[in-house]
Structures are given as structure tokens and as C-alpha cells.
Amino acid sequence: MYKDMKNNKLIAEFMGYKVKHNKCYSPKYNDGTIAPMQYHKSWDWLMPVIDKCYQEHMSKHISDAVMTCNIDKAYKAVVEFINEYNTKEDEQ
């Protein structure tokens, strides 16, 4: 559970959201609604992240994970991608 919260925060910050008390703006409604982060279990939350990763960075690894239709695999691929992306950004 803690790992999901930590990874959800990582994803939310990658998307430009501020996180407070494990909540952030809901991408599902995109109307300013604050909601508990659900990137690890909701395609509504995860798909905008996948889209950003793929459109901006052409991540084949993520697209392959999405094609399995397994949210756990897609979530893990997104977390791996963001960690690698952040490491590269820190090196520059």
C-alpha cells in the first residue's frame, strides 16, 4: 500500500499535479475535484499518464504493457519510465 502511495505521488508530480495528503486533482473529472490518487487501479487515472509518456517520449515499453490490458503491468511500466525520465532530467 505504501509503495502504491509513493508511486502515485511520483506519477501525479510527473503530470504536474500538487499532492496533499495522498490526494490530487482528479484527471477523471478535470474540474478541480480533489480525489484520492488511483493511478494503480483506475484506467481513467492511468490513461492520461500513458498518453503523456507515449506522445511526448514515444515509450514502446509502455505501449507494449498497455496492449496486455493488464493495469498492473501498465502501472509498473509507467512508474519505471518516470523514474528513468527523472534520472535523466537530474543528470542534465
Secondary structure as GFF3:
##gff-version 3
##sequence-region A 1 92
A	DSSP	alpha_helix	2	14	.	.	.	ID=ss1
A	DSSP	beta_strand	23	25	.	.	.	ID=ss2
A	DSSP	beta_strand	34	36	.	.	.	ID=ss3
A	DSSP	alpha_helix	43	57	.	.	.	ID=ss4
A	DSSP	alpha_helix	60	67	.	.	.	ID=ss5
A	DSSP	alpha_helix	71	91	.	.	.	ID=ss6
###
